[in-house]
Amino acid sequence: MNSYMDFTSPSVQFSYDLRNNPLIIKDSRNFINTLSVNQLNTLGNVSLLDIFLSQSNVVEPHSHQNASELVYCISGSAVVSLINPFTKKLVNIPVTPGIVANIPQGWWHYEIATVDNTHLLAIFDAPIPEFIAGSDILRLTPAEILAHTYCLNEAQIKEALAPIQSTLIIGPPANCNQTPSAQQPTQPTGATYYPSTYRYNQQMPFIGNGGAV
């Protein structure tokens, strides 16, 4: 509980409509609403994401450096995947209504819907969850560093990563025509995969600092 909260203040808040605070809207079936202490000032050490996905849509690989995450499936079904940094193994956890999956603080993970109308609730043990997106890691790490570090072809890395020009959050992008087995991009090199139908909470700092969620 917030011990510093003046519960006699006229500004004290006990309820909030999550629809007023979208984090990301890909389309009418794929979007995430968020709640933190910035929206509900009586919250203690808790926050949440209300996640809606259609089949094959993914909450992109990411981590929360300041919070553990408990994913509860309300409807539909999904697979929550995480990398265990101690065993160096990928763990895939199917979730259906009533099933939860837990991601420890700082672990790399993602969620993919396996049917339409999937509704997930992600609960965090922090008043404001911080978020590091895989799309940010890929687009902000210089291609020459990736090439040098992992002995890769720099030109191929630049070509492959050129479409990632902003934070994604829900993938794949709406105008991506690739199939999972496709080996070559279907759009010209450098073309963005981020259409105008994407809308972000403009106050959300997508890497490192969760202060405005």
Accessible surface in RSA format (square Angstrom, percent):
REM  Atomic radii and reference values for relative SASA: ProtOr
REM  Chains: A
REM  Algorithm: Lee & Richards
REM  Probe-radius: 1.40
REM  Slices: 20
REM RES _ NUM      All-atoms   Total-Side   Main-Chain    Non-polar    All polar
REM                ABS   REL    ABS   REL    ABS   REL    ABS   REL    ABS   REL
RES MET A   1   188.96  97.9 123.00  81.4  65.96 157.0  98.59  83.8  90.37 119.7
RES ASN A   2    14.34   9.9  12.58  12.2   1.75   4.2   1.65   4.0  12.69  12.3
RES SER A   3   113.23  95.7  75.90 101.3  37.33  86.0  52.77 112.4  60.46  84.7
RES TYR A   4   168.03  78.5 134.19  76.4  33.84  88.1 122.88  92.3  45.15  55.7
RES MET A   5    33.28  17.2  20.37  13.5  12.91  30.7  14.15  12.0  19.13  25.3
RES ASP A   6    80.39  56.3  71.45  71.1   8.94  21.1  37.69  88.7  42.70  42.6
RES PHE A   7    86.87  43.5  66.11  40.9  20.76  54.0  66.11  40.1  20.76  59.4
RES THR A   8   124.93  88.9  93.13  94.4  31.80  75.8  84.48 113.5  40.45  61.2
RES SER A   9    27.23  23.0  21.29  28.4   5.93  13.7  14.09  30.0  13.14  18.4
RES PRO A  10   143.44 104.5 103.10  94.0  40.34 146.6 116.39  96.1  27.04 168.1
RES SER A  11    74.86  63.3  60.56  80.8  14.30  32.9  51.97 110.7  22.89  32.1
RES VAL A  12    31.40  20.7  16.09  14.6  15.31  36.9  16.11  14.0  15.29  41.5
RES GLN A  13    68.13  38.1  63.97  46.8   4.16   9.9  19.46  41.4  48.67  36.9
RES PHE A  14   142.52  71.3 111.81  69.3  30.71  79.9 113.11  68.6  29.42  84.2
RES SER A  15    95.72  80.9  76.60 102.2  19.11  44.0  44.05  93.8  51.66  72.4
RES TYR A  16    70.25  32.8  39.10  22.2  31.15  81.0  37.11  27.9  33.14  40.9
RES ASP A  17    56.85  39.8  45.68  45.5  11.17  26.4  26.92  63.4  29.93  29.8
RES LEU A  18    36.75  20.5  33.83  24.2   2.92   7.3  33.83  23.8   2.92   7.9
RES ARG A  19   185.78  78.0 165.80  84.5  19.98  47.6  69.34  94.8 116.45  70.6
RES ASN A  20   105.84  73.0  76.54  74.0  29.30  70.6  20.30  48.8  85.55  82.7
RES ASN A  21    15.72  10.8  15.39  14.9   0.33   0.8   0.38   0.9  15.34  14.8
RES PRO A  22    39.02  28.4  38.17  34.8   0.85   3.1  38.17  31.5   0.85   5.3
RES LEU A  23     5.23   2.9   5.19   3.7   0.04   0.1   5.23   3.7   0.00   0.0
RES ILE A  24     0.22   0.1   0.00   0.0   0.22   0.5   0.22   0.2   0.00   0.0
RES ILE A  25    36.45  20.7  36.45  27.2   0.00   0.0  36.45  26.3   0.00   0.0
RES LYS A  26    11.67   5.7  10.84   6.7   0.83   2.0   3.89   3.5   7.78   8.3
RES ASP A  27    59.00  41.3  49.85  49.6   9.15  21.6  39.16  92.2  19.83  19.8
RES SER A  28   103.45  87.4  72.92  97.3  30.53  70.3  56.28 119.9  47.17  66.1
RES ARG A  29   128.21  53.8 119.96  61.2   8.25  19.6  48.75  66.6  79.46  48.2
RES ASN A  30     2.80   1.9   2.80   2.7   0.00   0.0   0.00   0.0   2.80   2.7
RES PHE A  31    47.26  23.6  47.26  29.3   0.00   0.0  47.26  28.7   0.00   0.0
RES ILE A  32     0.97   0.6   0.97   0.7   0.00   0.0   0.97   0.7   0.00   0.0
RES ASN A  33     8.34   5.8   8.34   8.1   0.00   0.0   0.00   0.0   8.34   8.1
RES THR A  34     0.15   0.1   0.15   0.2   0.00   0.0   0.15   0.2   0.00   0.0
RES LEU A  35    12.85   7.2  12.85   9.2   0.00   0.0  12.85   9.0   0.00   0.0
RES SER A  36     0.00   0.0   0.00   0.0   0.00   0.0   0.00   0.0   0.00   0.0
RES VAL A  37    30.55  20.1  25.30  22.9   5.25  12.7  25.30  22.0   5.25  14.2
RES ASN A  38    79.54  54.9  43.63  42.2  35.91  86.5  19.20  46.2  60.34  58.3
RES GLN A  39    23.90  13.4  19.08  13.9   4.82  11.5   9.89  21.0  14.01  10.6
RES LEU A  40    20.16  11.2  20.16  14.4   0.00   0.0  20.16  14.2   0.00   0.0
RES ASN A  41    34.79  24.0  34.01  32.9   0.78   1.9  18.79  45.2  16.00  15.5
RES THR A  42    26.64  18.9  12.97  13.1  13.67  32.6   5.41   7.3  21.23  32.1
RES LEU A  43    25.38  14.1  22.60  16.2   2.77   7.0  25.34  17.8   0.04   0.1
RES GLY A  44    16.01  19.7   0.00   N/A  16.01  19.7   9.38  25.8   6.63  14.8
RES ASN A  45   100.42  69.2  82.14  79.4  18.28  44.0  35.31  85.0  65.11  62.9
RES VAL A  46    53.93  35.5  53.93  48.8   0.00   0.0  53.93  46.9   0.00   0.0
RES SER A  47     1.09   0.9   0.00   0.0   1.09   2.5   1.09   2.3   0.00   0.0
RES LEU A  48    34.52  19.2  34.52  24.7   0.00   0.0  34.52  24.2   0.00   0.0
RES LEU A  49    15.58   8.7  15.58  11.1   0.00   0.0  15.58  10.9   0.00   0.0
RES ASP A  50    21.17  14.8  21.17  21.1   0.00   0.0   1.27   3.0  19.90  19.8
RES ILE A  51     1.81   1.0   1.75   1.3   0.07   0.2   1.75   1.3   0.07   0.2
RES PHE A  52    53.12  26.6  53.12  32.9   0.00   0.0  53.12  32.2   0.00   0.0
RES LEU A  53     1.13   0.6   0.00   0.0   1.13   2.8   0.01   0.0   1.12   3.0
RES SER A  54     4.16   3.5   4.06   5.4   0.10   0.2   0.90   1.9   3.27   4.6
RES GLN A  55   100.28  56.1  88.82  64.9  11.45  27.3  11.58  24.7  88.69  67.3
RES SER A  56    65.47  55.3  60.72  81.0   4.75  10.9  32.72  69.7  32.75  45.9
RES ASN A  57    14.91  10.3  14.91  14.4   0.00   0.0   0.00   0.0  14.91  14.4
RES VAL A  58    31.09  20.5  31.09  28.1   0.00   0.0  31.09  27.0   0.00   0.0
RES VAL A  59     5.25   3.5   5.25   4.8   0.00   0.0   5.25   4.6   0.00   0.0
RES GLU A  60     9.39   5.4   7.81   5.9   1.57   3.7   5.66  11.0   3.72   3.0
RES PRO A  61    49.01  35.7  49.01  44.7   0.00   0.0  49.01  40.5   0.00   0.0
RES HIS A  62     3.63   2.0   3.63   2.5   0.00   0.0   0.15   0.2   3.48   4.0
RES SER A  63    11.81  10.0  11.81  15.8   0.00   0.0   2.17   4.6   9.64  13.5
RES HIS A  64     4.78   2.6   4.14   2.9   0.64   1.6   3.91   4.0   0.86   1.0
RES GLN A  65    60.31  33.7  45.21  33.0  15.09  35.9  40.92  87.1  19.38  14.7
RES ASN A  66    47.46  32.7  32.24  31.2  15.22  36.6  22.91  55.1  24.55  23.7
RES ALA A  67     1.75   1.6   0.00   0.0   1.75   4.0   0.00   0.0   1.75   4.6
RES SER A  68    30.96  26.2  29.69  39.6   1.27   2.9  13.73  29.2  17.22  24.1
RES GLU A  69     3.70   2.1   3.52   2.7   0.19   0.4   0.79   1.5   2.91   2.4
RES LEU A  70    66.59  37.1  66.53  47.6   0.06   0.2  66.53  46.7   0.06   0.2
RES VAL A  71     0.05   0.0   0.05   0.0   0.00   0.0   0.05   0.0   0.00   0.0
RES TYR A  72    80.03  37.4  80.03  45.5   0.00   0.0  44.78  33.7  35.25  43.5
RES CYS A  73     0.04   0.0   0.00   0.0   0.04   0.1   0.00   0.0   0.04   0.0
RES ILE A  74    70.23  40.0  54.83  40.8  15.40  37.1  56.09  40.4  14.14  38.4
RES SER A  75    42.91  36.3  42.61  56.9   0.30   0.7  34.11  72.6   8.79  12.3
RES GLY A  76    22.91  28.3   0.00   N/A  22.91  28.3  11.89  32.6  11.02  24.7
RES SER A  77    19.80  16.7  19.80  26.4   0.00   0.0  14.21  30.3   5.59   7.8
RES ALA A  78     1.65   1.5   0.00   0.0   1.65   3.8   0.00   0.0   1.65   4.4
RES VAL A  79    34.40  22.6  34.40  31.1   0.00   0.0  34.40  29.9   0.00   0.0
RES VAL A  80     0.00   0.0   0.00   0.0   0.00   0.0   0.00   0.0   0.00   0.0
RES SER A  81     2.97   2.5   2.97   4.0   0.00   0.0   0.00   0.0   2.97   4.2
RES LEU A  82     9.29   5.2   9.00   6.4   0.29   0.7   9.29   6.5   0.00   0.0
RES ILE A  83    72.44  41.2  71.08  53.0   1.36   3.3  71.08  51.2   1.36   3.7
RES ASN A  84    29.50  20.3  29.50  28.5   0.00   0.0   0.01   0.0  29.50  28.5
RES PRO A  85    54.51  39.7  45.24  41.2   9.27  33.7  48.15  39.8   6.36  39.6
RES PHE A  86   165.86  83.0 134.78  83.5  31.07  80.9 138.76  84.1  27.10  77.5
RES THR A  87    73.83  52.5  53.18  53.9  20.65  49.2  58.64  78.8  15.19  23.0
RES LYS A  88   164.80  80.4 136.84  84.0  27.97  66.6  95.62  86.1  69.18  73.7
RES LYS A  89   139.43  68.0 134.35  82.4   5.07  12.1  82.14  73.9  57.28  61.0
RES LEU A  90    94.51  52.6  64.62  46.2  29.89  75.1  64.62  45.4  29.89  80.4
RES VAL A  91    57.59  37.9  54.48  49.3   3.11   7.5  57.59  50.0   0.00   0.0
RES ASN A  92    86.84  59.9  63.41  61.3  23.43  56.4  19.25  46.3  67.59  65.3
RES ILE A  93    43.55  24.8  42.69  31.8   0.86   2.1  43.55  31.4   0.00   0.0
RES PRO A  94    95.89  69.9  85.73  78.1  10.16  36.9  85.89  70.9   9.99  62.1
RES VAL A  95     0.61   0.4   0.00   0.0   0.61   1.5   0.33   0.3   0.28   0.7
RES THR A  96    65.62  46.7  65.51  66.4   0.12   0.3  46.87  63.0  18.75  28.3
RES PRO A  97    79.48  57.9  58.79  53.6  20.69  75.2  59.47  49.1  20.02 124.4
RES GLY A  98    47.53  58.6   0.00   N/A  47.53  58.6  22.53  61.8  25.00  56.0
RES ILE A  99    81.03  46.1  79.67  59.4   1.36   3.3  81.03  58.3   0.00   0.0
RES VAL A 100    71.26  46.9  57.44  52.0  13.82  33.3  57.44  49.9  13.82  37.5
RES ALA A 101     3.68   3.4   0.00   0.0   3.68   8.4   3.68   5.2   0.00   0.0
RES ASN A 102    82.27  56.7  69.40  67.1  12.87  31.0  25.59  61.6  56.67  54.8
RES ILE A 103     2.11   1.2   1.77   1.3   0.35   0.8   1.77   1.3   0.35   0.9
RES PRO A 104    43.40  31.6  41.38  37.7   2.01   7.3  42.29  34.9   1.11   6.9
RES GLN A 105    97.31  54.4  80.98  59.2  16.32  38.9  18.42  39.2  78.88  59.8
RES GLY A 106    39.62  48.9   0.00   N/A  39.62  48.9  15.98  43.9  23.64  52.9
RES TRP A 107    43.02  17.3  40.12  19.4   2.89   6.8  33.00  17.6  10.02  16.3
RES TRP A 108    81.95  32.9  78.93  38.2   3.02   7.1  61.49  32.8  20.46  33.2
RES HIS A 109     1.10   0.6   0.81   0.6   0.29   0.7   1.10   1.1   0.00   0.0
RES TYR A 110    55.14  25.7  55.14  31.4   0.00   0.0  34.34  25.8  20.80  25.6
RES GLU A 111     0.78   0.5   0.78   0.6   0.00   0.0   0.02   0.0   0.76   0.6
RES ILE A 112    56.04  31.9  56.04  41.8   0.00   0.0  56.04  40.4   0.00   0.0
RES ALA A 113     1.39   1.3   0.00   0.0   1.39   3.2   0.00   0.0   1.39   3.7
RES THR A 114    54.77  39.0  44.75  45.4  10.02  23.9  44.29  59.5  10.48  15.8
RES VAL A 115    63.94  42.1  63.11  57.1   0.83   2.0  63.94  55.6   0.00   0.0
RES ASP A 116    63.11  44.2  52.86  52.6  10.24  24.2  12.56  29.6  50.54  50.4
RES ASN A 117   116.13  80.1  99.14  95.8  16.99  40.9  37.86  91.1  78.26  75.6
RES THR A 118     1.22   0.9   0.00   0.0   1.22   2.9   0.05   0.1   1.18   1.8
RES HIS A 119    34.99  19.1  34.99  24.3   0.00   0.0  24.88  25.6  10.11  11.8
RES LEU A 120     0.20   0.1   0.20   0.1   0.00   0.0   0.20   0.1   0.00   0.0
RES LEU A 121    39.30  21.9  39.30  28.1   0.00   0.0  39.30  27.6   0.00   0.0
RES ALA A 122     0.00   0.0   0.00   0.0   0.00   0.0   0.00   0.0   0.00   0.0
RES ILE A 123    56.45  32.1  53.69  40.0   2.76   6.7  53.69  38.7   2.76   7.5
RES PHE A 124     1.53   0.8   0.03   0.0   1.50   3.9   1.07   0.6   0.46   1.3
RES ASP A 125    74.64  52.3  63.08  62.8  11.56  27.3  32.69  76.9  41.95  41.8
RES ALA A 126     5.75   5.3   5.75   8.9   0.00   0.0   5.75   8.1   0.00   0.0
RES PRO A 127    51.22  37.3  51.22  46.7   0.00   0.0  51.22  42.3   0.00   0.0
RES ILE A 128    35.73  20.3  33.25  24.8   2.48   6.0  33.25  23.9   2.48   6.7
RES PRO A 129     4.01   2.9   3.30   3.0   0.71   2.6   3.30   2.7   0.71   4.4
RES GLU A 130    42.98  24.7  42.98  32.5   0.00   0.0   1.25   2.4  41.73  34.1
RES PHE A 131    11.30   5.7  11.15   6.9   0.14   0.4  11.15   6.8   0.14   0.4
RES ILE A 132    39.19  22.3  39.19  29.2   0.00   0.0  39.19  28.2   0.00   0.0
RES ALA A 133     0.00   0.0   0.00   0.0   0.00   0.0   0.00   0.0   0.00   0.0
RES GLY A 134     6.19   7.6   0.00   N/A   6.19   7.6   6.11  16.8   0.08   0.2
RES SER A 135     5.73   4.8   3.22   4.3   2.52   5.8   4.83  10.3   0.90   1.3
RES ASP A 136     0.55   0.4   0.55   0.6   0.00   0.0   0.00   0.0   0.55   0.6
RES ILE A 137    76.43  43.5  74.96  55.8   1.47   3.5  76.34  55.0   0.09   0.3
RES LEU A 138    76.83  42.8  74.86  53.6   1.97   4.9  75.24  52.8   1.58   4.3
RES ARG A 139    87.55  36.8  56.12  28.6  31.43  74.8   9.80  13.4  77.75  47.1
RES LEU A 140    98.93  55.1  74.53  53.3  24.40  61.3  77.77  54.6  21.16  56.9
RES THR A 141    40.50  28.8  32.16  32.6   8.34  19.9  20.31  27.3  20.19  30.5
RES PRO A 142    65.64  47.8  54.24  49.4  11.40  41.5  65.64  54.2   0.00   0.0
RES ALA A 143    15.02  13.8   9.22  14.2   5.81  13.2   9.52  13.4   5.50  14.6
RES GLU A 144    88.98  51.1  85.73  64.9   3.25   7.7  37.60  72.7  51.38  41.9
RES ILE A 145    88.80  50.5  88.80  66.2   0.00   0.0  88.80  63.9   0.00   0.0
RES LEU A 146    32.48  18.1  32.48  23.2   0.00   0.0  32.48  22.8   0.00   0.0
RES ALA A 147     9.40   8.6   7.12  11.0   2.28   5.2   7.32  10.3   2.08   5.5
RES HIS A 148   156.42  85.5 133.13  92.5  23.29  59.6  90.34  93.1  66.08  76.9
RES THR A 149    83.69  59.5  52.10  52.8  31.59  75.3  45.89  61.6  37.80  57.1
RES TYR A 150   139.45  65.1 119.10  67.8  20.35  53.0  80.77  60.7  58.68  72.3
RES CYS A 151   120.91  91.5  95.59 106.6  25.31  59.5  37.01  93.8  83.89  90.5
RES LEU A 152    97.26  54.2  77.49  55.4  19.77  49.7  83.16  58.4  14.10  37.9
RES ASN A 153    78.85  54.4  63.72  61.6  15.13  36.4  19.39  46.7  59.46  57.5
RES GLU A 154    64.76  37.2  59.61  45.1   5.15  12.3  20.78  40.2  43.98  35.9
RES ALA A 155    71.02  65.3  60.11  92.8  10.92  24.8  64.39  90.7   6.63  17.6
RES GLN A 156   119.67  66.9 114.75  83.9   4.93  11.7  35.51  75.6  84.17  63.8
RES ILE A 157    20.12  11.4  16.90  12.6   3.21   7.7  19.98  14.4   0.13   0.4
RES LYS A 158   109.75  53.5 102.13  62.7   7.62  18.1  60.71  54.6  49.05  52.2
RES GLU A 159    72.91  41.9  69.40  52.5   3.52   8.4  17.33  33.5  55.58  45.4
RES ALA A 160    67.99  62.5  43.75  67.5  24.24  55.1  51.86  73.0  16.13  42.7
RES LEU A 161    37.75  21.0  34.31  24.5   3.44   8.6  34.56  24.3   3.18   8.6
RES ALA A 162    31.92  29.4  15.34  23.7  16.58  37.7  27.84  39.2   4.09  10.8
RES PRO A 163     9.31   6.8   9.18   8.4   0.14   0.5   9.29   7.7   0.02   0.2
RES ILE A 164    37.93  21.6  32.02  23.9   5.91  14.2  32.09  23.1   5.84  15.9
RES GLN A 165    94.81  53.0  69.58  50.9  25.22  60.1  31.40  66.8  63.41  48.1
RES SER A 166    37.32  31.5  36.84  49.2   0.48   1.1  33.41  71.1   3.91   5.5
RES THR A 167     6.24   4.4   4.48   4.5   1.75   4.2   1.83   2.5   4.40   6.7
RES LEU A 168    22.80  12.7  22.80  16.3   0.00   0.0  22.80  16.0   0.00   0.0
RES ILE A 169     1.71   1.0   1.71   1.3   0.00   0.0   1.71   1.2   0.00   0.0
RES ILE A 170     0.00   0.0   0.00   0.0   0.00   0.0   0.00   0.0   0.00   0.0
RES GLY A 171     4.58   5.6   0.00   N/A   4.58   5.6   4.58  12.6   0.00   0.0
RES PRO A 172    65.90  48.0  61.11  55.7   4.80  17.4  65.34  53.9   0.57   3.5
RES PRO A 173    15.63  11.4  12.51  11.4   3.12  11.3  12.51  10.3   3.12  19.4
RES ALA A 174    58.16  53.5  22.78  35.2  35.39  80.5  28.02  39.5  30.15  79.9
RES ASN A 175    61.13  42.2  52.97  51.2   8.16  19.6  35.77  86.1  25.36  24.5
RES CYS A 176    32.44  24.5  11.14  12.4  21.30  50.1   0.43   1.1  32.01  34.5
RES ASN A 177   108.47  74.8  85.42  82.5  23.05  55.5  23.93  57.6  84.55  81.7
RES GLN A 178    70.17  39.2  47.29  34.6  22.88  54.5   6.22  13.2  63.95  48.5
RES THR A 179    81.12  57.7  75.05  76.1   6.07  14.5  68.78  92.4  12.34  18.7
RES PRO A 180   148.69 108.4 106.33  96.9  42.36 154.0 119.91  99.0  28.79 178.9
RES SER A 181    88.58  74.8  72.89  97.3  15.68  36.1  53.56 114.1  35.01  49.0
RES ALA A 182    36.37  33.4  12.36  19.1  24.01  54.6  20.92  29.5  15.45  40.9
RES GLN A 183   153.61  85.9 124.00  90.6  29.62  70.5  54.31 115.6  99.30  75.3
RES GLN A 184   129.66  72.5 123.60  90.3   6.06  14.4  54.54 116.1  75.12  57.0
RES PRO A 185    46.29  33.7  29.28  26.7  17.01  61.8  29.28  24.2  17.01 105.7
RES THR A 186    77.59  55.2  40.22  40.8  37.37  89.1  48.63  65.3  28.96  43.8
RES GLN A 187    37.16  20.8  29.15  21.3   8.01  19.1  14.47  30.8  22.69  17.2
RES PRO A 188   107.48  78.3  93.13  84.9  14.35  52.2 105.41  87.0   2.07  12.9
RES THR A 189    89.84  63.9  58.63  59.4  31.21  74.4  45.61  61.3  44.23  66.9
RES GLY A 190    32.12  39.6   0.00   N/A  32.12  39.6  20.81  57.1  11.31  25.3
RES ALA A 191    28.71  26.4  16.95  26.2  11.76  26.7  27.96  39.4   0.75   2.0
RES THR A 192    60.50  43.0  53.56  54.3   6.94  16.5  50.03  67.2  10.47  15.8
RES TYR A 193    23.68  11.1  23.68  13.5   0.00   0.0  22.01  16.5   1.67   2.1
RES TYR A 194    32.42  15.1  16.14   9.2  16.27  42.3  12.06   9.1  20.35  25.1
RES PRO A 195    30.76  22.4  16.92  15.4  13.84  50.3  26.56  21.9   4.19  26.0
RES SER A 196   112.45  95.0  79.24 105.7  33.22  76.5  58.72 125.0  53.74  75.3
RES THR A 197    81.40  57.9  67.12  68.0  14.28  34.0  74.84 100.5   6.57   9.9
RES TYR A 198    16.63   7.8   3.00   1.7  13.63  35.5   3.00   2.3  13.63  16.8
RES ARG A 199   140.57  59.0 135.07  68.9   5.51  13.1  55.85  76.3  84.72  51.3
RES TYR A 200    46.54  21.7  30.73  17.5  15.81  41.1  32.81  24.7  13.73  16.9
RES ASN A 201    24.46  16.9  15.45  14.9   9.01  21.7  10.65  25.6  13.81  13.3
RES GLN A 202   156.87  87.7 122.96  89.9  33.91  80.7  62.65 133.4  94.21  71.5
RES GLN A 203   135.83  76.0 120.55  88.1  15.27  36.4  40.16  85.5  95.66  72.6
RES MET A 204    12.62   6.5   4.70   3.1   7.92  18.9   4.96   4.2   7.65  10.1
RES PRO A 205    40.29  29.4  28.74  26.2  11.55  42.0  40.15  33.1   0.14   0.9
RES PHE A 206    34.70  17.4  29.30  18.1   5.39  14.0  29.30  17.8   5.39  15.4
RES ILE A 207    70.73  40.2  59.42  44.3  11.30  27.2  59.42  42.8  11.30  30.7
RES GLY A 208    33.86  41.8   0.00   N/A  33.86  41.8  25.65  70.4   8.21  18.4
RES ASN A 209    90.60  62.5  88.56  85.6   2.04   4.9  27.86  67.0  62.74  60.6
RES GLY A 210     0.62   0.8   0.00   N/A   0.62   0.8   0.62   1.7   0.00   0.0
RES GLY A 211    41.73  51.5   0.00   N/A  41.73  51.5  25.58  70.2  16.16  36.2
RES ALA A 212    32.83  30.2  25.86  39.9   6.97  15.9  29.16  41.1   3.66   9.7
RES VAL A 213     1.64   1.1   1.60   1.4   0.04   0.1   1.64   1.4   0.00   0.0
END  Absolute sums over single chains surface
CHAIN  1 A    11154.3       9040.5       2113.8       6803.8       4350.5
END  Absolute sums over all chains
TOTAL         11154.3       9040.5       2113.8       6803.8       4350.5
